[in-house]
Amino acid sequence: MKTTVRSIFLILILILCLAFCVCFAFACPAADFEFRKDIFAQDRTSRLLNYYVDKFSPEELTLVIDEQPDDTGRFREIYMDIIGVVIDGVRVESLTFSMVDAEFNDPSEWASGNVECKGALRVRAKCVLRDSDVNAALAARTFGDDNRWRNISMKISPNGLYARGIYTASLWFITLDILIEVNSGLEIVAGKELYLSDYAFRVNTVGIPDYVARKAVEQIQPILSLDDFPLPLRLNGVRFMDGAAVLYTRPEPEPLAGGISYHYTKE
């Protein structure tokens, strides 16, 4: 009896050890450098990370390189995944990019916050934009000199984009509140700006000329601009999901495996 109990006990210990080993083997590997709230720069790359955290105040940022930059500021390969960053007044769910042979300015200038990406041999990027974040930005934005838009909302689905809002127009000495509804696609212009495209609109007021509604819709263009983004990103495709649009390059960026990783979380 004692032998049987001892055997069962030993088997249970073995099972627990195996379970621990399996869990350990499949656990997500920790970053080589972890930062929370504040970044204490330890090398050139952590100074670069500190710059982008100060620039964008992301909720989370992962930066992976295959090796440290050389004395001129050149990275052979660099991958960055930014979660919850505000660009052009719009919260972007995620912005992911990878660069090959990326040239920055002299690393001695990075500690003072002077960082400039001069170019890269290849850049791939993907941006996920949620309609809830677009709506929050639209609610806070003033359109035109006289703020004629109000109650704007937008919904993104696999079929495209639907938006509606009230536009105040002055016609023939009278002022009218016009409910405008728009069904639209999205188009990337010059690789940097996101516009409504091929849109069809409906208005609730009879006799409103098309040019009035078209002029009103043009006031909310572009939906998003990456013009001031400090990296050489040029997007060229859009696909729709339930509640989100994905802007991307062809091909899309892929994680850099086996590199040196830096991870930052805001909280």
N, C-alpha and C positions, 0 to 999 in steps of 0.2 A: 504493500500500500504506500509506504513512504517513498519507494522508488518511483511509483506511478505519479504521485504528487510532484516529486522533484522533476520528473521528465516533463510533465505538463507545464510546470513553472519555467523550466528552461526553454521550452518551445514558445511560450508567451513572450519571454525576453527576446528571443531570436526574431519573432514577428515584429515586435516593437522596434528593434534595431533596424530591420530591413525597411520598415515603413519610414523611419527617420532618414535613412540613406536615400530612399526614393524621393521623399519630399525635398531633401537637400539638393539632390541632383537636378530636380525640375524647378527649383525656386528661381525667381528672377534675379539675375546677378546684380549686385549693388554697383553703383558707379564708383569709379576710382576716386573721385572727389565729390563729396556731398556738401551742399550749402543750404541753409534755411534762414530766410529773412535777410541775412547779410552775407556778403562775400568777402572773405579775407584772401586777397590775391596772393598766390604762392608761386606763380610762374606766368609766362607770357599769355598762355591761353586763358587762365583764370582772370587776367586783366581784361582780355577780350570779352569774356563772359560777363564781367562786371559792367562793361560798357553797354552791352545789349540789355541787361537787366535794368540799368538806369534809364536807358532809352525808351523801353517799352513797358516796364513794370508788369511783366507777365505773371500769370498765376503759377506757371511751371515752365522750366526751360531745360532741355537736354542738349548738350553739345558733345559731339564725338569727333575726334581727329585720329588719323592713322599714325601721326608722329608730330612732335612739337615743330612750330614754324622755324624757319631759318632766320638768320640775322637781318634779312631784308624784309621779313614779314610775309613770306610765302608759305602757304599751307599746301601740302600735296593733295590731301583730301580732307574735307570738312563736312559734317552733317549736323543740322540743327533742327530741333522740333520745339516749337513755341506754343504753349497752351494759354488761351485767354489773354490775348493781346489786343489793345485798342489801336486801330489804324484809321486815320481820317475820320475820327469820331465814332467809328463802328467797332464793336467788339468782334473779333475774329476768333472762332472756336479753336482753330489750330492753323498754324502756318509752318510748313515743313519744307526744308530745302537742303540740297546737297551741292557742293561745288568741288571741282577738280582743278588743281593748279590755280588756287585763289591767291591773288596778290593784294596785300594790304600795305599801308604805309609803315614807316619804321617802327618796330616794336617799342623803342625807347619812348615813344610819344603816347603809348596806350595808357599808361598809368595816370596821365593827366586828363584822360577822357577824349583825346584826339585820336579817333579811329576812322579810317577810311578804307573801304574796299575798292581798289582801283579797277578790278576786273577779274575774270576767271575764264579758263579755257572752256569749261562746261558748267552750266547751272541747270538744275532740275528743281521744280517747286510744286507744292500743292497747298491750297488754301481752302478751308472748310468754313462756310459762312451760314449761320443759322438765321431763319426768318425772325425768330424772337429777338435776336440781337439787332437786326436791321430795324425792326419796329421800334425798339427802344431808342435808337439813334434818330429815326425819323420823327419821333415824338418830341425830341429835344432840339431839332434842327429848324432854323428859319430859312424859308425859301423865298428868294426874291427880296427886293428892298422893302416891300410892304407886308410881308408875312401872309400871303393870300391862301396858303394851304393850312388845313387843320384836320385832325382826326384821320391821319393817314395810317393805313395798316397794310401789311403784305403777307401773303402765304405762298410758300414754296412747296411744290409737290412734284412727283415724277413726271407729271404732264406739263410742267412749266411754272410760271409765276402769275399770281393774281394779286392785284393791288386795288385799293379804293381809298378815296378821300374826298373832302369837301373843298372846293376851290371857289374863292370869291372873285367874281369878274364884274367889271364896270362896262355896261353896254348901253348905248343910246340913252345916256343920262340916267340910267338906273343901275342899281347894284344887285347882283344875283348870286346866291349860294348854289353852286352846281355840284351835285354828286357825280364824280367821275369814277368809273370802274375800268380797270385795264387788265387784259390778258396779254401776257408777253413772254418772250424768251429773254435770254441774257446774252450779251456779246462783250467780248474783251476787245477794247480799242487800244492800239499801240502797245499791247502787252502789259498795260499798267492800270487801265480804267475799266470798270464794269458798268455797262449801260443796259437799259431796257432796249430790246430790239424786236422788230416785226410785231409791234404791239397793235392791238385792236381795242378801242375804247367805247364805252357807252356812257351817255349822260342822261340825267333825269329831267332835263328841261328842254321842251320842244323848241326848235328854231335856233338853237345855239350853233353857230358856224363851226365846222370841223377845226378851223385854224385856232379857235379859242381853246378847245380841249387839247389840241396838239401843243400849243404854246404852254399850257399848264403842265402837261406831262414833261415837257423838256426842262422845266424848272427843277425837277427832282433828279436830273442827270448830273454827274454819274452817281450811281448807287454807292460805289466804293472807288477810291483812287489810291494806288500804290506809288504815286509819283515821288513822294518824299521818303519812300522806304530806302534805307541806306545800304541796299544790296542790289546787285544787277539782276533783278528778277524780271522775267518776261513770260507771262502766262499765255497760253494759246488755246485752251479748251474749257468748256463748261459742261457739267452733267448735273442733273437734278435728282434729289432724293426727297424723301418725306420730311419736310421741315428744314431742308438745307440744300445749298448748292455747293458743288466742289469745283474750284478753279484749278487748273493743272497745266503742267507742261507735258509734252510727249517725248520720251517716257517720263513717268513720275519718279520722284526720289525714292531711294531705298535705304534702309538703315545701314550704317557702316559697322560691319561685324569685326570684333577683335581689336578695336581701337582703344584709345585713351578717352574715358568718358567723364564728363562733368555734369552734375545734376543740381538744379536750383529749384526750390519751392518757396513760394511767398509766405506761406503760413506753416 
